[in-house]
Structures are given as structure tokens and as C-alpha cells.
Amino acid sequence: MPRATSSLPVPVSPSISTGIGDAAAWSIKRKTSRITGVSPNITVDGVKLARHRMYFSSQRAEAELGWHARPAREALADAIQWFRDNGYLG
């Protein structure tokens, strides 16, 4: 269960059996794809991976390469500017 960072408990969403959920999600996407002619934007593997909480650390890159992550706001601002500069955003 996730840890709370304050005195409030972390909400946990109820879920149906993951096997049923996976099958239902994929089935709906596949049928929608057949009707619309547009490829599904989700894969079976994507549905399976979405069930797991994944955490990553930059500790090794910092130790071995001297790399340090930038603040998220700065990185996001640079990414948005790149997309604008390259015609992806208006």
C-alpha cells in the first residue's frame, strides 16, 4: 500500500479482478478499433504494466556519470518550448 506523506491516508481505488479488467479493456479497445478503423492506442502489455507501481532512481547515473536531474518545472518548460519550436504546438 502506498505511504502517506501527510497525516491523511492515501486513497486506494477499488478495482475488479485484474484478469477481468485486462480482458475487458483490451476487448473494448479492439472492438472500437475495428469499428473506427483506428489502431488501438493501448496494448495488452500496456494494460498489464499499468497495474504495477514503478519507481526509478537516478542514483546510478549520478554516481557513475555525474548526471543530475533538473527540477521538473524547468524540464517541462524546456520540453514545451522544444515542441513549439518544432511545430508540434501552436
N, CA, C and O atoms as a GROMACS GRO file, in nm:
protein
  360
    1MET      N    1   0.085  -0.118   0.000
    1MET     CA    2   0.000   0.000   0.000
    1MET      C    3   0.089   0.124   0.000
    1MET      O    4   0.191   0.125   0.068
    2PRO      N    5   0.052   0.229  -0.075
    2PRO     CA    6   0.134   0.349  -0.080
    2PRO      C    7   0.144   0.416   0.057
    2PRO      O    8   0.053   0.406   0.140
    3ARG      N    9   0.255   0.483   0.078
    3ARG     CA   10   0.275   0.555   0.204
    3ARG      C   11   0.212   0.692   0.195
    3ARG      O   12   0.212   0.755   0.089
    4ALA      N   13   0.159   0.738   0.307
    4ALA     CA   14   0.104   0.873   0.314
    4ALA      C   15   0.217   0.969   0.346
    4ALA      O   16   0.304   0.938   0.427
    5THR      N   17   0.217   1.087   0.282
    5THR     CA   18   0.320   1.186   0.310
    5THR      C   19   0.269   1.289   0.410
    5THR      O   20   0.344   1.377   0.452
    6SER      N   21   0.142   1.279   0.447
    6SER     CA   22   0.086   1.367   0.548
    6SER      C   23   0.009   1.281   0.645
    6SER      O   24   0.018   1.158   0.642
    7SER      N   25  -0.068   1.345   0.732
    7SER     CA   26  -0.145   1.267   0.828
    7SER      C   27  -0.269   1.205   0.765
    7SER      O   28  -0.335   1.123   0.828
    8LEU      N   29  -0.300   1.243   0.642
    8LEU     CA   30  -0.417   1.186   0.574
    8LEU      C   31  -0.380   1.054   0.508
    8LEU      O   32  -0.269   1.040   0.456
    9PRO      N   33  -0.470   0.957   0.509
    9PRO     CA   34  -0.440   0.830   0.443
    9PRO      C   35  -0.439   0.847   0.292
    9PRO      O   36  -0.506   0.935   0.237
   10VAL      N   37  -0.363   0.764   0.225
   10VAL     CA   38  -0.358   0.765   0.079
   10VAL      C   39  -0.479   0.691   0.027
   10VAL      O   40  -0.502   0.577   0.066
   11PRO      N   41  -0.559   0.754  -0.061
   11PRO     CA   42  -0.676   0.684  -0.113
   11PRO      C   43  -0.634   0.568  -0.203
   11PRO      O   44  -0.541   0.579  -0.282
   12VAL      N   45  -0.704   0.459  -0.189
   12VAL     CA   46  -0.678   0.342  -0.272
   12VAL      C   47  -0.806   0.314  -0.349
   12VAL      O   48  -0.912   0.295  -0.289
   13SER      N   49  -0.795   0.312  -0.480
   13SER     CA   50  -0.915   0.292  -0.561
   13SER      C   51  -0.952   0.144  -0.564
   13SER      O   52  -0.865   0.058  -0.575
   14PRO      N   53  -1.080   0.117  -0.555
   14PRO     CA   54  -1.123  -0.023  -0.565
   14PRO      C   55  -1.105  -0.070  -0.708
   14PRO      O   56  -1.115   0.009  -0.802
   15SER      N   57  -1.081  -0.197  -0.726
   15SER     CA   58  -1.066  -0.249  -0.862
   15SER      C   59  -1.129  -0.386  -0.872
   15SER      O   60  -1.143  -0.459  -0.774
   16ILE      N   61  -1.168  -0.419  -0.993
   16ILE     CA   62  -1.219  -0.552  -1.016
   16ILE      C   63  -1.101  -0.645  -1.040
   16ILE      O   64  -0.987  -0.599  -1.053
   17SER      N   65  -1.126  -0.770  -1.047
   17SER     CA   66  -1.020  -0.867  -1.072
   17SER      C   67  -0.937  -0.821  -1.191
   17SER      O   68  -0.992  -0.787  -1.295
   18THR      N   69  -0.806  -0.820  -1.175
   18THR     CA   70  -0.720  -0.768  -1.281
   18THR      C   71  -0.733  -0.846  -1.411
   18THR      O   72  -0.726  -0.788  -1.519
   19GLY      N   73  -0.751  -0.975  -1.402
   19GLY     CA   74  -0.768  -1.054  -1.524
   19GLY      C   75  -0.892  -1.013  -1.601
   19GLY      O   76  -0.888  -1.000  -1.724
   20ILE      N   77  -1.001  -0.992  -1.530
   20ILE     CA   78  -1.125  -0.949  -1.594
   20ILE      C   79  -1.109  -0.808  -1.648
   20ILE      O   80  -1.152  -0.778  -1.759
   21GLY      N   81  -1.046  -0.720  -1.570
   21GLY     CA   82  -1.024  -0.583  -1.613
   21GLY      C   83  -0.939  -0.575  -1.739
   21GLY      O   84  -0.970  -0.501  -1.832
   22ASP      N   85  -0.831  -0.653  -1.741
   22ASP     CA   86  -0.743  -0.657  -1.858
   22ASP      C   87  -0.820  -0.702  -1.981
   22ASP      O   88  -0.813  -0.639  -2.086
   23ALA      N   89  -0.892  -0.810  -1.967
   23ALA     CA   90  -0.966  -0.866  -2.080
   23ALA      C   91  -1.072  -0.769  -2.130
   23ALA      O   92  -1.089  -0.752  -2.250
   24ALA      N   93  -1.142  -0.705  -2.037
   24ALA     CA   94  -1.246  -0.610  -2.075
   24ALA      C   95  -1.188  -0.489  -2.147
   24ALA      O   96  -1.239  -0.447  -2.250
   25ALA      N   97  -1.080  -0.434  -2.092
   25ALA     CA   98  -1.017  -0.316  -2.153
   25ALA      C   99  -0.969  -0.347  -2.294
   25ALA      O  100  -0.994  -0.271  -2.387
   26TRP      N  101  -0.902  -0.458  -2.309
   26TRP     CA  102  -0.848  -0.493  -2.441
   26TRP      C  103  -0.960  -0.523  -2.540
   26TRP      O  104  -0.954  -0.483  -2.656
   27SER      N  105  -1.062  -0.593  -2.494
   27SER     CA  106  -1.174  -0.628  -2.581
   27SER      C  107  -1.245  -0.502  -2.631
   27SER      O  108  -1.278  -0.492  -2.750
   28ILE      N  109  -1.269  -0.408  -2.544
   28ILE     CA  110  -1.336  -0.283  -2.582
   28ILE      C  111  -1.251  -0.206  -2.683
   28ILE      O  112  -1.302  -0.158  -2.784
   29LYS      N  113  -1.122  -0.196  -2.655
   29LYS     CA  114  -1.033  -0.124  -2.746
   29LYS      C  115  -1.027  -0.191  -2.883
   29LYS      O  116  -1.030  -0.123  -2.986
   30ARG      N  117  -1.018  -0.323  -2.884
   30ARG     CA  118  -1.008  -0.396  -3.010
   30ARG      C  119  -1.135  -0.379  -3.093
   30ARG      O  120  -1.129  -0.358  -3.215
   31LYS      N  121  -1.250  -0.389  -3.027
   31LYS     CA  122  -1.377  -0.374  -3.099
   31LYS      C  123  -1.394  -0.231  -3.150
   31LYS      O  124  -1.440  -0.210  -3.263
   32THR      N  125  -1.356  -0.134  -3.069
   32THR     CA  126  -1.364   0.006  -3.112
   32THR      C  127  -1.273   0.028  -3.232
   32THR      O  128  -1.308   0.100  -3.325
   33SER      N  129  -1.157  -0.034  -3.230
   33SER     CA  130  -1.061  -0.021  -3.340
   33SER      C  131  -1.120  -0.076  -3.470
   33SER      O  132  -1.103  -0.017  -3.576
   34ARG      N  133  -1.187  -0.188  -3.461
   34ARG     CA  134  -1.248  -0.248  -3.581
   34ARG      C  135  -1.356  -0.158  -3.639
   34ARG      O  136  -1.368  -0.145  -3.761
   35ILE      N  137  -1.433  -0.094  -3.552
   35ILE     CA  138  -1.543  -0.007  -3.598
   35ILE      C  139  -1.488   0.121  -3.660
   35ILE      O  140  -1.534   0.165  -3.766
   36THR      N  141  -1.390   0.182  -3.593
   36THR     CA  142  -1.340   0.312  -3.637
   36THR      C  143  -1.229   0.303  -3.741
   36THR      O  144  -1.203   0.398  -3.814
   37GLY      N  145  -1.163   0.187  -3.748
   37GLY     CA  146  -1.051   0.171  -3.839
   37GLY      C  147  -0.922   0.234  -3.787
   37GLY      O  148  -0.823   0.243  -3.859
   38VAL      N  149  -0.924   0.277  -3.661
   38VAL     CA  150  -0.806   0.339  -3.598
   38VAL      C  151  -0.742   0.236  -3.505
   38VAL      O  152  -0.811   0.171  -3.427
   39SER      N  153  -0.610   0.222  -3.515
   39SER     CA  154  -0.540   0.126  -3.429
   39SER      C  155  -0.557   0.161  -3.282
   39SER      O  156  -0.562   0.278  -3.246
   40PRO      N  157  -0.568   0.059  -3.197
   40PRO     CA  158  -0.581   0.086  -3.053
   40PRO      C  159  -0.459   0.160  -3.001
   40PRO      O  160  -0.346   0.132  -3.042
   41ASN      N  161  -0.481   0.255  -2.911
   41ASN     CA  162  -0.369   0.328  -2.853
   41ASN      C  163  -0.322   0.264  -2.723
   41ASN      O  164  -0.246   0.324  -2.647
   42ILE      N  165  -0.367   0.142  -2.699
   42ILE     CA  166  -0.326   0.069  -2.580
   42ILE      C  167  -0.302  -0.077  -2.620
   42ILE      O  168  -0.373  -0.131  -2.706
   43THR      N  169  -0.204  -0.138  -2.559
   43THR     CA  170  -0.174  -0.278  -2.589
   43THR      C  171  -0.202  -0.364  -2.467
   43THR      O  172  -0.217  -0.313  -2.356
   44VAL      N  173  -0.209  -0.493  -2.488
   44VAL     CA  174  -0.228  -0.585  -2.376
   44VAL      C  175  -0.115  -0.567  -2.276
   44VAL      O  176  -0.139  -0.562  -2.155
   45ASP      N  177   0.008  -0.556  -2.325
   45ASP     CA  178   0.123  -0.537  -2.236
   45ASP      C  179   0.111  -0.406  -2.159
   45ASP      O  180   0.146  -0.399  -2.042
   46GLY      N  181   0.062  -0.302  -2.226
   46GLY     CA  182   0.044  -0.174  -2.159
   46GLY      C  183  -0.056  -0.184  -2.045
   46GLY      O  184  -0.036  -0.125  -1.939
   47VAL      N  185  -0.165  -0.257  -2.067
   47VAL     CA  186  -0.265  -0.277  -1.963
   47VAL      C  187  -0.204  -0.353  -1.846
   47VAL      O  188  -0.226  -0.317  -1.730
   48LYS      N  189  -0.127  -0.456  -1.875
   48LYS     CA  190  -0.065  -0.535  -1.768
   48LYS      C  191   0.035  -0.452  -1.688
   48LYS      O  192   0.038  -0.459  -1.565
   49LEU      N  193   0.117  -0.373  -1.758
   49LEU     CA  194   0.216  -0.290  -1.689
   49LEU      C  195   0.153  -0.180  -1.606
   49LEU      O  196   0.207  -0.141  -1.503
   50ALA      N  197   0.038  -0.130  -1.650
   50ALA     CA  198  -0.028  -0.022  -1.578
   50ALA      C  199  -0.075  -0.064  -1.439
   50ALA      O  200  -0.102   0.020  -1.354
   51ARG      N  201  -0.085  -0.194  -1.416
   51ARG     CA  202  -0.128  -0.243  -1.284
   51ARG      C  203  -0.019  -0.228  -1.179
   51ARG      O  204  -0.049  -0.230  -1.059
   52HIS      N  205   0.104  -0.212  -1.219
   52HIS     CA  206   0.216  -0.212  -1.125
   52HIS      C  207   0.267  -0.072  -1.098
   52HIS      O  208   0.279   0.010  -1.189
   53ARG      N  209   0.296  -0.046  -0.974
   53ARG     CA  210   0.360   0.081  -0.939
   53ARG      C  211   0.507   0.064  -0.969
   53ARG      O  212   0.569  -0.034  -0.927
   54MET      N  213   0.564   0.160  -1.041
   54MET     CA  214   0.705   0.150  -1.078
   54MET      C  215   0.776   0.276  -1.034
   54MET      O  216   0.733   0.388  -1.062
   55TYR      N  217   0.885   0.258  -0.965
   55TYR     CA  218   0.965   0.369  -0.917
   55TYR      C  219   1.106   0.353  -0.971
   55TYR      O  220   1.159   0.242  -0.978
   56PHE      N  221   1.167   0.462  -1.008
   56PHE     CA  222   1.300   0.459  -1.064
   56PHE      C  223   1.388   0.557  -0.989
   56PHE      O  224   1.340   0.654  -0.931
   57SER      N  225   1.517   0.532  -0.990
   57SER     CA  226   1.612   0.618  -0.923
   57SER      C  227   1.720   0.661  -1.021
   57SER      O  228   1.761   0.583  -1.108
   58SER      N  229   1.767   0.783  -1.006
   58SER     CA  230   1.877   0.832  -1.090
   58SER      C  231   2.010   0.817  -1.018
   58SER      O  232   2.112   0.869  -1.064
   59GLN      N  233   2.011   0.747  -0.906
   59GLN     CA  234   2.130   0.734  -0.822
   59GLN      C  235   2.250   0.680  -0.899
   59GLN      O  236   2.361   0.732  -0.882
   60ARG      N  237   2.232   0.579  -0.981
   60ARG     CA  238   2.344   0.521  -1.055
   60ARG      C  239   2.401   0.620  -1.157
   60ARG      O  240   2.523   0.634  -1.170
   61ALA      N  241   2.313   0.689  -1.230
   61ALA     CA  242   2.358   0.788  -1.327
   61ALA      C  243   2.432   0.902  -1.258
   61ALA      O  244   2.529   0.956  -1.312
   62GLU      N  245   2.387   0.939  -1.140
   62GLU     CA  246   2.455   1.044  -1.063
   62GLU      C  247   2.593   0.997  -1.019
   62GLU      O  248   2.691   1.071  -1.030
   63ALA      N  249   2.600   0.875  -0.969
   63ALA     CA  250   2.726   0.823  -0.918
   63ALA      C  251   2.827   0.794  -1.028
   63ALA      O  252   2.945   0.829  -1.015
   64GLU      N  253   2.782   0.731  -1.138
   64GLU     CA  254   2.875   0.688  -1.241
   64GLU      C  255   2.901   0.792  -1.350
   64GLU      O  256   3.008   0.794  -1.411
   65LEU      N  257   2.803   0.878  -1.376
   65LEU     CA  258   2.816   0.973  -1.486
   65LEU      C  259   2.818   1.119  -1.442
   65LEU      O  260   2.846   1.209  -1.522
   66GLY      N  261   2.789   1.142  -1.315
   66GLY     CA  262   2.785   1.280  -1.266
   66GLY      C  263   2.661   1.354  -1.314
   66GLY      O  264   2.658   1.478  -1.310
   67TRP      N  265   2.560   1.282  -1.361
   67TRP     CA  266   2.438   1.342  -1.413
   67TRP      C  267   2.345   1.376  -1.298
   67TRP      O  268   2.335   1.301  -1.201
   68HIS      N  269   2.277   1.490  -1.307
   68HIS     CA  270   2.180   1.528  -1.205
   68HIS      C  271   2.052   1.575  -1.274
   68HIS      O  272   2.056   1.651  -1.370
   69ALA      N  273   1.941   1.528  -1.224
   69ALA     CA  274   1.812   1.565  -1.280
   69ALA      C  275   1.783   1.712  -1.252
   69ALA      O  276   1.820   1.766  -1.148
   70ARG      N  277   1.718   1.776  -1.349
   70ARG     CA  278   1.679   1.916  -1.330
   70ARG      C  279   1.543   1.922  -1.262
   70ARG      O  280   1.470   1.823  -1.259
   71PRO      N  281   1.510   2.037  -1.206
   71PRO     CA  282   1.375   2.050  -1.148
   71PRO      C  283   1.269   2.021  -1.254
   71PRO      O  284   1.286   2.058  -1.371
   72ALA      N  285   1.161   1.957  -1.215
   72ALA     CA  286   1.058   1.915  -1.309
   72ALA      C  287   0.999   2.033  -1.386
   72ALA      O  288   0.976   2.022  -1.506
   73ARG      N  289   0.974   2.144  -1.319
   73ARG     CA  290   0.916   2.261  -1.388
   73ARG      C  291   1.008   2.311  -1.500
   73ARG      O  292   0.962   2.345  -1.609
   74GLU      N  293   1.137   2.314  -1.472
   74GLU     CA  294   1.235   2.359  -1.572
   74GLU      C  295   1.238   2.264  -1.691
   74GLU      O  296   1.238   2.307  -1.807
   75ALA      N  297   1.241   2.134  -1.664
   75ALA     CA  298   1.246   2.034  -1.770
   75ALA      C  299   1.118   2.039  -1.854
   75ALA      O  300   1.124   2.030  -1.977
   76LEU      N  301   1.004   2.053  -1.788
   76LEU     CA  302   0.877   2.059  -1.860
   76LEU      C  303   0.870   2.186  -1.946
   76LEU      O  304   0.823   2.180  -2.060
   77ALA      N  305   0.914   2.298  -1.893
   77ALA     CA  306   0.915   2.423  -1.970
   77ALA      C  307   1.002   2.409  -2.094
   77ALA      O  308   0.964   2.453  -2.203
   78ASP      N  309   1.120   2.348  -2.080
   78ASP     CA  310   1.209   2.327  -2.195
   78ASP      C  311   1.144   2.233  -2.297
   78ASP      O  312   1.157   2.255  -2.418
   79ALA      N  313   1.076   2.128  -2.250
   79ALA     CA  314   1.011   2.034  -2.340
   79ALA      C  315   0.900   2.104  -2.419
   79ALA      O  316   0.888   2.085  -2.540
   80ILE      N  317   0.820   2.184  -2.351
   80ILE     CA  318   0.712   2.256  -2.418
   80ILE      C  319   0.769   2.350  -2.523
   80ILE      O  320   0.717   2.360  -2.634
   81GLN      N  321   0.876   2.421  -2.488
   81GLN     CA  322   0.940   2.512  -2.583
   81GLN      C  323   0.992   2.436  -2.704
   81GLN      O  324   0.979   2.483  -2.817
   82TRP      N  325   1.051   2.318  -2.682
   82TRP     CA  326   1.101   2.237  -2.793
   82TRP      C  327   0.986   2.199  -2.887
   82TRP      O  328   0.999   2.211  -3.009
   83PHE      N  329   0.874   2.154  -2.829
   83PHE     CA  330   0.758   2.117  -2.911
   83PHE      C  331   0.707   2.237  -2.991
   83PHE      O  332   0.669   2.222  -3.107
   84ARG      N  333   0.706   2.356  -2.929
   84ARG     CA  334   0.666   2.477  -3.002
   84ARG      C  335   0.762   2.508  -3.115
   84ARG      O  336   0.722   2.532  -3.229
   85ASP      N  337   0.892   2.506  -3.083
   85ASP     CA  338   0.995   2.537  -3.184
   85ASP      C  339   0.993   2.442  -3.302
   85ASP      O  340   1.030   2.479  -3.413
   86ASN      N  341   0.948   2.319  -3.279
   86ASN     CA  342   0.947   2.218  -3.385
   86ASN      C  343   0.810   2.195  -3.447
   86ASN      O  344   0.788   2.096  -3.516
   87GLY      N  345   0.717   2.288  -3.422
   87GLY     CA  346   0.589   2.285  -3.488
   87GLY      C  347   0.486   2.187  -3.434
   87GLY      O  348   0.385   2.160  -3.500
   88TYR      N  349   0.508   2.133  -3.317
   88TYR     CA  350   0.413   2.038  -3.260
   88TYR      C  351   0.304   2.108  -3.179
   88TYR      O  352   0.196   2.051  -3.158
   89LEU      N  353   0.330   2.230  -3.134
   89LEU     CA  354   0.232   2.309  -3.059
   89LEU      C  355   0.215   2.444  -3.128
   89LEU      O  356   0.308   2.498  -3.186
   90GLY      N  357   0.093   2.496  -3.119
   90GLY     CA  358   0.066   2.625  -3.183
   90GLY      C  359   0.112   2.744  -3.103
   90GLY      O  360   0.095   2.858  -3.146
   0.00000   0.00000   0.00000
